[in-house]
Amino acid sequence: MLEGMLRAGVDVFRLNFAHGTRDWHSSVVQRIRSASQTVGRVAAILQDLGGPKIRLGAIPGDKRQLHLGERIRFVKQPGGQSGELETTYPKLIDDLQPGNLVLCADGLVAARVSAKGSDWVEAEVTVAGEVCSRQGINVPGARLQIESLTEKDLRDLDWTAQHPVDFVGLSFVRRSEDVDQLRRELNRRGCQAQIVAKIEKPEAVDSLDSVIDRADVLMVARGDLGVEIDVARVPMVQKQIIRRCQHFGVPVIVATQMLESMRSSPRPTRAEASDVANAILDGADALMLSGETATGHFPLEAVETMNRIALETEQAVGDSLRELQIHLVAERLIPRPIHGRATDMTLAAVEAASQLAERVKARLIIAATDGGHTALGLSKQRGLTPILGLSDAPGTVRRMALYWGVLPVLFERPRVQQDYVSQATTWVRARGLAAPGDRLVFVFGRRWTGASSNTVLVHEVG
């Protein structure tokens, strides 16, 4: 199945650490790496930390029907009385105030807090429905004292340091300091994985620019976000996040319920197909399948369907990309150098290379990169020329799998630049990616050249 997904277009596999054991995840990592080698396709791994997700405790019989107008109590410690519900976060009782809304089952069941004691709060059910053991709870508008990284997350990071993980997802980010905390923990363990800040809390939307400034990648996590804020706001917040990520040159993932009906159907709805296409038109770098591939009945079909929609959309996306390029230039939305990303010299070089490639009608842009900054900068130009990201660093190659428009390739670094041009040209010709008379634009990053300069050159295939 993993090999089939890779052939169907998967670039990144996400491991959800809210579920499963560390040993099980270790076995999955080994299977992903084996499948990637068999298929000959680069794949990155995203470890998604469970984070401070608040859940219901155990419920007798594992489920319970809540009726409209019923009064229930959320308690710190279960007392065995009817109507009491325990949570995995005892301090929730301290943080809740009368008037707060408590949502269960992804917002399908709701109760409003009406009274409070020292170790309990009472709430009246305003939307009836069934709740189950370990089901998630959201409290939109409440200011919770909960830490961004839980004790379990810290133990999971010990696992991270022992495995070839490329990205670590930080759940329920509220402020830039949450990202800083995770980076300190990664550095303490000597782990080079990049951070994906998941935007699913209103506080993160309010602090968006500062979160982008600290993170390596952003994710529009529409599941909890659509519960924490009014669902009517989600489409425009999604566009806002994507546009700000474009501004700062940061990759952005759009996630949750993209092809939700394919959990039980081999075909998506028309609305879902439009949702996928519109996220691409907005400028998303990657789209994520969740339940469709984690628990759905048609995981391979879901990947194939999303890939087909992406290909169809991008074949007709030229005009939209040009509009985005015009906007970037008119508004001077050129990514600025932040948090170890590309320098201003690299950004100027990739901007020039992208324009040069279009002017000479280049077949490919070939980025020789050490840390991936050159390839990311080229990706964020949103040009129409495909990009090859070549690096001899396996971790860099895997990270480039997330970058829009970039085909990552593990490529041995020759001693001199001219040999690189010759060998790379031979490589693309052997794979039918270029023919005699085609033009290739090469961009060499500063770290690759070993000097304080970038290089851009045009090569015509002989």
Buried (B, 14 or more C-beta within 10 A) or exposed (E): EBBBBBBBBBBBBBBBBEEEEBEEBBEBBEBBBEBBEEBEBBBBBBBBBBBBBBBBBEBEEEEBEBEEEEEBBBBBEEEEEEEBBBBBBBEBBBBBEEEBBBBBBBBBBBBBBEEBEEBBBBBBBBBBBEBBBEBBBBBBEBEBEBEBBBEBBEEBBEBBBEBBBBBBBBBBBBBBBBBBBBBEBBEEBEBEBBBBBBBBBBBBBEBBEBBBBBBBBBBBBBBBBBBBBEEEBBBEBBBBBBBBBBBBBBBBBBBBBBBBBBBEBEEBEEEBBEBBBBBBBBBBBBBBBBBBBEEBEBBBBBBBBBBBBBEBBBEEBEEBBBEBBEBBEEEEBBBEBEBEBBBEBBBBBBBBBBBBBBEBEBBBBBBBBBBBBBBBBBBBBBBBBBBBBBBBBEBBBBBBBBBBBBBBBEBEBBEEBEEBBBBBBEBBBEEEBBEEEBBBBBBBBBBBBEEEEBBBBBBEBE
